Amino acid sequence: EEHTAEAEAYAAAHFSPTIVHGDFKLDNLIFHPTEPRVLALIDWELATIGCPLADLAHCCQAYRWPREHWFVPGLRGASLLRLGIPHESQFVRGYLERVAQPPLPELVWTFYCALAYFRMAAIVHGVHARAIMGNASSARAQLAGQISNDLASVGHQIALGLADGAATAEPALHLYDTLPFPFSARGRELFDRTRAFITEHVLPNEGRWREALAANTAAGRRWSPIALVEELKAKARAAGLWNFFLPSCAEFGPGSGLSSLDYAPLAELMGCNEWCAEVFNCAAPDTGNMELLAHFGTREQQQTWLQPLLRGEIRSCFAMTEPQSACSDATNVQTRIEREGDEYVINGRKCWTTGAGDPRCKLAIVMGRVVGGGGPSGEADAAGASVRMQQSMVLVPMDTAGVDVVRMLSVFGYDDAPHGHAEVAFRNVRVSRA
């Protein structure tokens, strides 16, 4: 009675009384043979005066009728997208837009859908009664009793809001279905698994991460790693959600097998906060540094630096930007790399070196200008070389004498702790040419 009163009140406020067909469905429409329009509506014997929502709900009955029903299949549980049929919510939304009405309250729509089923159960029960009396028009009328029970059961499920009375849900489009790119099945699988992992483990722990950073800061350890991230790294690696950025690294592990195209949506997922990418060992600057080591490092360099980086045991930094020059153009780099015997001597000052203040940062890849003869790139006389042939990168262990993390920097007031960005000085830093 409560539902009836609310439905009647809503109908009175939003719809004027009109002719209700009583059996409005596709079966009773006659369509134009070549044009997308209706020529006639037939079977008016159930017509009355009332709210048009009754006809709308009657037309939508198939959405809640099980597709495996023994007498006539419905649409509940069917892949409507594959069938090219709009979902109930889309169908109803289209009707309401055309009659300039707002979305229906859930209780009102539930009332009319349940009413449609109870009404049909009563009609079919009448067919069953005629079968019992022997004056039914079809031998199949004997089945009407069971059908009437089934109709009443679905109506009851709808009224109670239970799953067996619910319409097939409108699907949420997968990101990969909305983009015109040839993503691989492997990429899609990893996207779904990574999104599920982030939803379950990363997003619910953002508060814990902030609390841990605050506790470390209060204890004077603002640049210390967050233990929570290390815990989640272990879970992600055990789940095979690891090193997505590296397509293959056969000598040190299976690699992800992903193209850059497949990696892009994963990178977007991992950009949900400042620390998520590290959970999957896909955080900059380590990713780029690992790629450099994988492609160009010697076997010894790969054993020493690449393997622990791939395992997520250490971090690294890339020292390029300088305070006195615009190093987005590498020809402006002022840091000097000089050869002395079997060593390179590095002098210069770098800023915005991401991760250099992290105690786990064990390696810096330093961009510098070769001066004198015989630089790392093999120039006979780098001083006389083209301005675009004087730059080289040198691997510098962070514990090398002369490497000084001067201070941590902020950007618009944010320091991006605990990873952060540092000013680093290199004063007569000597590294072996080997």
Sequence and secondary structure as in RCSB ss.txt:
>XXXX:A:sequence
EEHTAEAEAYAAAHFSPTIVHGDFKLDNLIFHPTEPRVLALIDWELATIGCPLADLAHCCQAYRWPREHWFVPGL
RGASLLRLGIPHESQFVRGYLERVAQPPLPELVWTFYCALAYFRMAAIVHGVHARAIMGNASSARAQLAGQISND
LASVGHQIALGLADGAATAEPALHLYDTLPFPFSARGRELFDRTRAFITEHVLPNEGRWREALAANTAAGRRWSP
IALVEELKAKARAAGLWNFFLPSCAEFGPGSGLSSLDYAPLAELMGCNEWCAEVFNCAAPDTGNMELLAHFGTRE
QQQTWLQPLLRGEIRSCFAMTEPQSACSDATNVQTRIEREGDEYVINGRKCWTTGAGDPRCKLAIVMGRVVGGGG
PSGEADAAGASVRMQQSMVLVPMDTAGVDVVRMLSVFGYDDAPHGHAEVAFRNVRVSRA
>XXXX:A:secstr
 HHHHHHHHHHHHH   EEE SS SGGGEEE SSSSSEEEE   TT EEE THHHHHHHTGGGGSBTT SSS  S
BTS HHHHT   HHHHHHHHHHHTT     HHHHHHHHHHHHHHHHHHHHHHHHHHHHT  SSGGGGGHHHHHHH
HHHHHHHHHHT GGG         HHHHS S   HHHHHHHHHHHHHIIIIIGGGHHHHHHHHHHHHHTT TTS 
 HHHHHHHHHHHHTT   TT S BTTTB      HHHHHHHHHHHTTSSSHHHHTT  TTHHHHHHHHHHH  HH
HIIIIIHHHHTTS EEEEE  BTTB TTSGGG   EEEEETTEEEEEEEEEEEETTTSTTEEEEEEEEEEESS  
TT  S GGGS GGGSEEEEEEETTSTTEEEEEEE BTTB  TTT EEEEEEEEEEEE  
